[in-house]
Every structure is written in structure tokens, then in C-alpha cells.
Amino acid sequence: MTSELAERQRALELLRTAFPDYRIVFSKGRWAAVSAGSPPAVWFAETPSSLCGQLFQAQLRNGGTVGPFGEAGS
């Protein structure tokens, strides 16, 4: 069984790989992402999947791309 900390670290790693244009952090029980820009856009979520969905929608609206979630060959 995977520990909660290990699962959180893996989610953080995958989100950062998939959305390299955002600074993504987990703090005080919440996920947050900040985009580069002036002014920067900020998203908050209770779960990594919710943050992923928000960032995916932002990429769709802005014409951006989403990187691979897993390693090549996985």
C-alpha cells in the first residue's frame, strides 16, 4: 500500500511533468498552481485530480499543450 505522502509526491511529479508552464505546490492540505504572466493566474484545488482538470481546461482555452503524464514506454 502506498503511503499518503508518497502518493502526494507522485501526484506532484506527474502534474509538474504534464503542466511545465505552471508552478505547482501542495501546502496546508490544498493544491495550488500559478501560471507565468502578468498578472499571473492562480488555481486552487482540494485534490490533485481537481487541479489537473482546472489546468487542462486552462490549456484548452489558451491553446497550450499538455505534456506526458507518465514516463516514455510506460
PyMOL commands that set and color helices and strands:
alter all, ss='L'
color gray80, all
select helices_A, chain A and resi 4-18+48-62
alter helices_A, ss='H'
color red, helices_A
select strands_A, chain A and resi 22-27+30-35+42-45
alter strands_A, ss='S'
color yellow, strands_A
deselect
rebuild
show_as cartoon
